[in-house]
Amino acid sequence: SLTAPLAELRADFPLLDQNVNGHPLVYLDSAATAQRPQVVLDAELEYLEKRNAAVHRGAHTLAAEATEEFEGAREAVARFVGARADEIAWQSNATDALNTVALAIGVASRGRGGEAARRFAVRPGDEIVVTEAEHHANLIPWQELAAQTGAVLRYIPVDDNGLWTIDDARAVVTEKTRVLAFAHVSNVTGMVAPVPELVELAASVGALTVLDACQSAPHRPLDLNALGVDFAAFSAHKMLGPTGLGVLYGKRELLNALPPARTGGSMITTVTMERAEFLPAPQRFEAGTQPVSQAIALGAAVGYLADAGVPAVLEHEHALAARLYEGLSEIPGLRLIGPAAGEERAGLVAFDVAGVHAHDAGQFLDARGIAVRVGHHCAQPLHRRLGLTASVRASVYLYNTADDVDAFLEAAAGIRPYFGL
Ligand code: PMP
């Protein structure tokens, strides 16, 4: 159960209190983007109204206050995910953060970045391993890196439900593997990856681990230092924060050795007309003017989540996911993707409706005030493997209630009959 009574907590989210198409809004699309509580909206506005200034520059009072608040947000986010502040670099979203790592490895592979960067170099014939369930954000940057370096992109295949195991990973990872990149929680199946085992597997062959934490950081306790992954990425907008901001985590020593692919102002120490020296992490990955008010809003968001209690959020979502899964299982003609009943599933269920295109199902639900995601959810290879072009996905967050799930289930039961099936 949540620490604050649920009804009280829901009232913190102004957007949720509205009618859509004549029905009370049932927002079941938080895996795509989450809504923001008033304290997060207020934190950003208050900063803009009272302290907005260029950070890390200038000697005036506002600039000093802005810098302090900006760096305070970094510390809050670091604490929230079990990291040190200098292991957290601001990026424009999780996609950007994953690109930063892949691009940096590309830079190192071209012999740039000095002695420290050599450990990252990928050579022809080396292997980069991902899973068949990845979001495009954790697939295409690796395809590009492979194409640029002559490395081979291999993948851990999924089964007919979109799932894979540590044994499947062991069958793919070899002595040639240099990078093992995977989602902590799949945004389509809701499967939770066996992170400690994967970190051990990667370490046994000297490969780097890159964790896509987009669907875990907002929803479950995360201790990145304890997990031991080398890099991780997540987006602010999925964790009650703003768009335009992502987070790159890297182990301090690795982040300081990684060469930046984006260069310019604010990330240097000494610049001549011929060359430049770069600041240590995280500034070396923060070229140019940063998303300051967004970082401050994310600081407020993680404060809100910590106050709600992340273990309680997870428990709440597990209960709602079970209710979703059981209810959908009882509706004829639906094919549910992902873990079976009784297996761990994050707070989302994606499914196919026999004979009805996902977009038609989505429109049917929208007409009843129910917001879900339809499409391939940026995971085309996974959908292709499952024999689907699209699916419908309902996802929950701390502000959803059993009533939301029940309203959705009642409407979902009407989809096929509506289309004469
Ligand atoms: N990975 C996963 C698992 C996701 O769910 C998402 C967002 N759908 C992303 C990466 C990309 O996040 P963003 O679009 O915020 O960069």
Residues whose N, C-alpha, C, O or C-beta is under 5 A from the ligand:
A	BS01	PMP	A31 N93 A94 T95 D96 H135 A137 A183 V185 N187 D212 C214 Q215 S235
